[in-house]
Amino acid sequence: MNFDQKCFTSNFPGGTRCVRVDLHLHTLVDQEFKYSFPKNGEAFIHAYIQQLKEQAIRIGAITNHNKFDQEEFKKLSQEGAKEGILLLPGVELSVAEGRSGIHVLVIFSPEAVRPAKGESTNAIEKFLTIAFGNKPRFDDQGYPGLCALNLEETIQQLDEFQVPYFVVLAHADQDKGFFKELRGSRIKDFLRRGFFRTKILALQDLAYEKYKLDWQMWVKEIAREEGKNERNYQPALIRASDPKNLAEVGRKYTCLKVGELSFDALKFALAQHELRACPGCILPVQYPHIKRVAAETEKMLKGAEVFFNPALNNFIGIRGSGKSALIETIRYALDLEAKADVDYKDGLLQNAVGSGGKIVLDVYARGQDYHIERIYGERPKVYREGEYIPHLHPREIFPVVYYGQKDLQKQVENKPLQLELIDQFIQEPLAAIRQQIKDLEDKIREKINALESLRKKVARKQEFSEKRAALEEKIAIFQNLQIAGKLKKEANFKRDELALERVEYLLLKWNDSLNTLKNEIGEDYSSILPLESAENPRLFEELKIILEDLFIVFNGKVKDLEQAIQSARKRFLRLKKSFQAEKEKILEEVAQIKRQIDISVVSPDDYGKLIKELEQVKVLQKELEKYEGRVRQLHQQKEQLYGELQRLWHQEWLTRKEKAGEVNNAQNLVHLEVIYKGDKEQFVNVLQHVFQGTGIRRDRLEKVARYYQDGIEILRALDERERFLSFGFTEKEWLKFYERAREQEKLLGLYRVPDTLEIKYGGQSISRLSLGQRASALLILLLSFENMPVIVDQPEDDLDSQTIYHGLIKELVKLKRKRQIIFATHNPNIPVLGDCEQVAVFSYGDNQIGIDKGSIDHKAIQQSIVEIMEGGREAFNKRKEIYNLWISWI
């Protein structure tokens, strides 16, 4: 039979995927199958495949009772191949077991259909001939009869044919079913013989609860008896249609994850059903993931294209084959920061993509597809449905966790950096809090600046008092000499002139304030427009009218005020002109009085100046009284802002604490605790910087840092002299501390004492663990957070093999169902034991990076893993042989 399996391998460019499988199918040649079309008619073949297609079945097994029709199977399989459906040959065999026999499904590799060279009979027909011997396959009424073999003999006979096969126990809890026909002792015999998971790979439609409980009990008993894991005895539990007519074909099915439509992939999926079963319906992946990366360049990545799986993806290849180059290409396309070895990574990009080269990413996020392009040296561009979205950065729609080579080690060794583990997964809520913090900090700085300015003015209170006393003393001389009365008119004019200057200043100030208010309101109004809503158009139209009416009223009032100020200013200028005229009239009169005064002690010209200067000082003193009230008010406002700032710092910690709790609940290996303002060492370092040059020792500052949570608390406690003396401060040191703290209030009060992250792995603090165990803990954390993609270049560089298996692999298997994982790796445990969905094999030659892709179900990928990661087949077999010897001795 000319049937080529390779036609299916291209169906899954993204690697392993879940497909619907129906392993119990009957056709027209089976007496129990009812259909009106002529036997083997083309119409039946077409209708049968279309029914499978409508039910989305991708793998099926034709298992008619006690017979195999090669010609019909050939037509069905060829027609199915056109629709991307793999049909496997098989038979539903009535085996001589129990009271009335049991039905088993024997499913063969397609090679069983092809007769051996020089023969005309295929392996399936040969097997059936031996199985029945002289016994008829059907009774007089056409119903299937029992073969001559029991189940054990059937398996032995199948093994002798050396044709790949596996067995499914059909309708296990119904008539002719395994549990219905056999007793517990016989079932336990089969368990002891090791047939399950090796020969018998599945139980079909085991639904009866009593049989399920009995089965679990027998499995536990035999597992204890033989000292093995219960997993060794547990076959897959599958559903299948066992159709009696066309409408029933494909109605019941099982979902399995396979990397290609092939017998071997199916057999592996059933044997590893814990990894490969897809419970329930096949639902589209909703979490964000990269779908494809491609490079358009003449450099090393020329023609490179990789389709990704939403689960686990591995890049493998010898060192220098280009794995890191593609990892860095993805990082660059997404505009992620290179955390370490920046020059090395830039060099990789230049060699892999180069000037003018373009990187293309197709990603899924927020329920839709996005296309990201980045030309080397330019900014990335984001497209949705082919439309470019200006100013949209990839991280806004597609956040990714990225760790290049050695990045993980750097974070393991640097405790302050470990807090980024949480922060990178809560960027949006933290960004909102930090924006509020920044706004508050700006307001606090304004208050501090205003207070400093006012305090400088208030500090001149004594100066003004002294100046007023001096001026009043000088004026008293004029009064004692009886000159003041003669110059009273000039003094009054000086007072009036000062009042006019004050009014003119206020009119200008009010006009400026009105213009500022007008501009601010206008800008605010413009910023909210246009007011539109797709869901509430009528409501928003009314809202628009409300704001328009308010803005019209506001503009009208502003115009009225502008006109009123202009009018007042014109009237004021007329009054000022009149005042100047009156002043001119008395100037000669005052000058004549001054000429008549014949006193050498004082100058008559000074009296008016002294009076004006005294009035100015009095005005300033009145303002100082207001300033003192304003200082108290600003101080109170600043304290309120400090309180709000501390609340936001605590909110930041609560956000981290909540995320840590989610991670702790998601897995059991690693436990996180976020310590509020826990980095006391960094706090002390900042205090040392602030109080540098004061002579205050570090041990004193350490006591301060232990007692007070932050700089705000220190500022509030500056007057607590006795407290600081109890810390070991001398009187002189306390005064220096007090003065410097006031001088550096902005730095001290706005400093956020960092939170710290306490990580425990297996119940121990990671500070007590090896670097490998620490790296494993951090890697598990990365995989436990959220559902955003994780990209790590060679994570095993920091891990030992035992840690990889017992820590990382077991978590990988669980967590890859919730998020996309992309690893470049040299460790075979990760793709093999992690059941990697998509493997990209890298090679380098002639200045070109080659990439072969496929799931670990592909033979070529399996061979590459053995060659590259195990040192070749010979090394692998030799190591396996030695390990087996060791295990037998242990």
Secondary structure, 3 states (H helix, E strand, C coil): CCCCHHHHHHHCCCCCEEEEEEEEECCCCCCCCECCCCCCCHHHHHHHHHHHHHCCEEEEEEEEECCCCHHHHHHHHHHHHHCCCEEEEEEEEEECCCCCCEEEEEEECHHHHCCCCCCCCCHHHHHHHHHHCCCCCECCCCCECCCCCCHHHHHHHHHHHCCCEEEEECCCCCCCCHHHHCCHHHHHHHHHCCCECCCEEEEECCCCHHHHHHHHHHHHHHHHHHCCCHHHHCCEEECCCCCCEHHHCCCCCEEEEECCCCHHHHHHHHHCHHHHECCCCCCCCCCCEEEEEEEECCCCCCCCEEECCCCEEEEECCCCCCHHHHHHHHHHHCCCCCCCCHHHHHHHHHHHCCCCCEEEEEEEECCEEEEEEEECCCCCEEEECCEECCCCCHHHHCCCEEECCCHHHHHHHCHHHHCHHHHCCCHHHHHHHHHHHHHHHHHHHHHHHHHHHHHHHHCCHHHHHHHHHHHHHHHHHHHHCCCCCCCHHHHHHHHHHHHHHHHHHHHHHHHHHHHHHHHHHHHHHHHHCCCCCCCCHHHHHHHHHHHHHHHHHHHHHHHHHHHHHHHHHHHHHHHHHHHHHHHHHHHHHHHHHHHHCCCCCCCCHHHHHHHHHHHHHHHHHHHHHHHHHHHHHHHHHHHHHHHHHHHHHHHHHHHHHHHHHHHHHHCCCEEEEEECCCCHHHHHHHHHHHCCCCCCCHHHHHHHHHHCCCHHHHHHCCCCHHHHHHCCCCHHHHHHHHHHHHHCHHHHHHCCCCCEEEEEECCEEHHHCCHHHHHHHHHHHHHHCCCCCEEEECHHHHCCHHHHHHHHHHHHHHHCCCCCEEEECCCCHHHHHCCCCEEEEEEEECCEEEEEEECCCCHHHHHHHHHHHCCCHHHHHHHHHHHHHHHHHC
